[in-house]
Amino acid sequence: MNSENNKLARKKRISQNIAFGIFTVVSYAIVALLFVILAFIVIKGISVISWEFITAMPSDGMTEGGIFPAIVGTLCLVFASMVFAFPVGVLAAIYMNEYVKDGWVKKIIKQMTNNLAGVPSIVFGLFGMSLFVNKLGFGDSILAGGLTLGLLVLPVVIRTTEESLKAVDATFRQASLGLGATKWQTTSKVVLPIAFPNIITGLILSIGRVSGETAPILFTVAAYFLPKLPSSVFDQAMALPYHLYVIATSGTNIEKSRAMAYGTALILILIVLISNLLANALRKYYGKKVKMN
């Protein structure tokens, strides 16, 4: 009997070690793949990176000069989309998690949100062109592009916020309500501050996706060659993803601008990295405040 138990225990340990081994190999393979991609972009693009490349206007059919308008345009689009998507998504998640009772209405809203998350980005671009550019008369502009990108990442913000709110222990709500606080006071003063560090995760994911999208801005804001900075939200703008696509596939001299394409990709990666680091710092800051309280 003991020998059989020992054999079963040994088989379980072997199975467990094999499973952990596979997970470990896959994890390291993913990390290695990431470093390979980053190394490839850095090696190919580092030669063109200079202060002039970052701050100058494009010239000579985008085969010379820099990418400053594209950098500014990308930052404007990220800011505009987050100004729309983050508050709307957080408020929608609060409503769904804190106010709507479990039932068919909540199920339908959740299902529609999940379906919206699976819609291809080019469909959002066509919708944004139809609604914001044509119907509302915004034209090809930062406002139209920002709103379109905001709709694109809205499901991400809603889902991450909802999961963050669910993770808050129900005893906090019960204690607040027991002390005489209203539902809104409990949500805004107790639940939301505790969940906010995790809500920032949705912001991080959204910034990463918005920064690299090409299809939505193709129909709503992106300009092929615009060597000047936008002066208002109703202006067109260059953007790094579209700029990269143009000079890599249909520029005036693709071979001559090949190095600039890799340099543009490297700058785009750096912008996403810096944005994520700032968002992570913000999450840690609010996380420390929650622990102190």
N, C-alpha and C positions, 0 to 999 in steps of 0.2 A: 504493500500500500504506500509506504513511504517512498519507495523507488519510483512508483508511478507519479506521485505528487512532485518529486524532484524533476522528473522528465518534463512534466507539464510546466513547472516553473521555469525550467531551462528553455523550453520552446518559447514561452512568453517573453523571456529576456532577450532571446535571439530575435524574435519578431520586432520587439520594441527597439532594439539596437539597429536593426535593418531600416525600420521606419524613420528613426531619428537620423540615421546616416543619409537616407535619401533626401529628407528635408534639409539637412545641412548642405549637401552638395547642390541642391537646387537653389538655396538661398545664396551661397557663395557664387554660383554661376550667374545669378541675376546681378549681384553686385559687380562681378567681373565684367559682365556685358555693359553695364552702365559706365564703368571706367574706360572700357574700350571705346565706346561711343564718344565720351568726353575727350579722351586722348586724341582720337581721330580729328575731332573738330578743332581742338586746341592746336595740334600740329599743323593742320591745314590753314587755320585762320590767324594764328598769332603773328604771322609775318606782316599782315596789313594793319594790325591794330596800332594806332598812334593817336595822339591828341587831335591831330588834324582830321583823321578818319572819324572820330567821335563827334567833333564840333563843327565840321565844315558841311557846306551844302553839296549835294550831288551835282556833277557836271559831266559834260561830254557824253550824253546818253547813258548816264549812270555807270560809266566805266572809269571815271575819275572822281575826285572829291571825297566827301564823307556821307554819313547817314544820319546827321543830326535831326533833320525833319522827321525821319522815320522813328527815331527814338522818342522824340517829343510826342508824335502822334500816337505811338503805342502806349505811352504813359497816360496820355489824355483819355484814350479809350478804356484802359484799365480802371482809371479813376471814375469815369462816367458810368461804367457798367456796375462797379461796386457801390457807388452812391445810390443806384436804383435797386440792385439785386439784394444787397445785404440787409437793409432795413425791411424791405418788403418780405424777403424770405424768412427773416427772424420773426416778424409779426405773424406771418402765416403759420409758421411752426408753433408759435405760442398759442394761437387760436386753436389749431388742430389738437395739440397735446393737452392744453389746460382747460379749454372751454367746450369743445365738441365732445358729446358723449359717444361712447362706443355704439355703433349701429351702422346702418347702410349708408348714411350720408358720409360718415368718416371713411368708410371703406372705399366709396366712390372717389372721394378727394385724394386718398392715398394712391389708388390705382391710376388716376389721371396724372398725378405727380410722377409716378414711376414710368408711365408711358411717355410723358414729356421728356424725361431724362434720356430715353432711348431714341428720340427723334434725331435724324442726321442733321449736322450743323448747317448744311447747305439749304435745308428746308427752312431753318430759322432765317437764313439770309434772304430767301425769297419772300418769306412772311414780312420781314423787316422792310424790304423794298416796297412791298405792296402797301403796308400800313403806314410806316413812319416816313418813308421817302415820298410816296405818291399821295396817299389818302390824307395824311395830316400835313403834308406840304413842307416837311423838314428838309427835303432834298438830300443829296449826298452830303452828309455832315457828320461831325463827331457825335452830335445828339442822337441821330438815327442809328449810327453804329454802336454807340454805348448802350442804348436801350435794347437793341437786338442782342448784343452780347450779354446784357443783363438777363434777358429772358432765357438765353441759352444755359446760364449757370444757376438760374433760380431753383431748379429742382435739387441741385447739389446743396445749396444753402439750406433749403427747407429740410431735407433729409438729415443732414448732419446736426442741424439745430434741434430737430425733434428727438434724435437719439441722445443728444446732450441733456435735454430736459428730462427724458425718461430716466437717465442715470442718476438724477437727484433723488435722494431718499425721500419717501413719502412722509416720514416723520417731521421733516422741516416744514412741509406744508401744513400738517396737522397742528404742529406747535404754534405756527403763526396764526392760523385761523382760530385756534383755541384762545389766543391772547386778544382776540377781537379785531384782527386785521381783515380787510376786505380781500376778495379774490384777487383783484388787481394789485393791491399792495403786497400781498403774498408773492405774486408772480414777479413783480418788478423789483421788490426790495430783498427778497429771499431766494427765490428759485433762479431767476435770471443771473444774478451775480455769481452764484455757485456754478452754474452751467457755462458761463461766458468763456472761460479758458478753453473749453472743448468746442464751443461755437466757433472760435477763431479758426479751428481746423477747416471748417467750410469755407472761410475766407481764403485760407492758404490754397486749397484745392481750386477754388474759383479763379484766383489770380493766375495760377499756373495754366489753367485751360484758356482763359481769355487772352493771355499774352501770346499764345501760339495759334490762335484760330485764324484761318484765312478766308474760308467760304463766306461767313456772314458779312465780313467787312468788304468783301469783293463787290457786293451788291448795294452797300449802304454808305460807305465812306471812303474807301481806299482810292488813292490817286496813283496813276502809273508813274508820273514824273512831276513833282511839285516842289521845286527848290525854294520853298519859303515856309515859315511857320504859320500855323492857324492863328487867327486873331479872335475867333469866337467859336462857340459850340455849333454854329451853323455853317462852318467852313469845312471843306474837304481836308483830308490829311493823308500823308504817307504813313505806313505802318510797317514794322519790321517783318512780320510774316509774309505780307504781300510783296514787299520789296525784295525779300529773299526769293520768293517764287518767280518774280519777274526777271531778275538778273541771272537766275539759274536756268531758266527755260526759254525766255523769249526776249532777252535784252538785245541791244543793238550789236553787241560783240560778246557773245557768251563766253568764249575762251578767255578773252581779256579780263572779263569781270568775274571769272571763276573764283579767284582768291578773295575778292570782295564778298562773294556769296558766303564763303566759309567764315570770313570775318563778321559778317552780319549775323550768321547763326551763332557765333561765339558770344557776341554782344547780347543777343536775345536770351541765350542761356544764362548769362551773367545777370541780366535784369530779373529773370524769374528767380534765380538763386538769391539775389539780394532782397527781393520782395518776400520770399519765403522766410529768410532769416529775420527780417523785420517783423513779420507776422508771428514767427515763433517767439521772438523777444517779447512781443506784446502779450502773447499767451502766457509766457512764464511770469511776466509782471503781474497780470491779473490773477494767475494761479497763486502767487505768493500773497497777494492781498486777501484772497479767500482763506488761505491757511492762517494768516495772522488774525483774521476776524473770527 
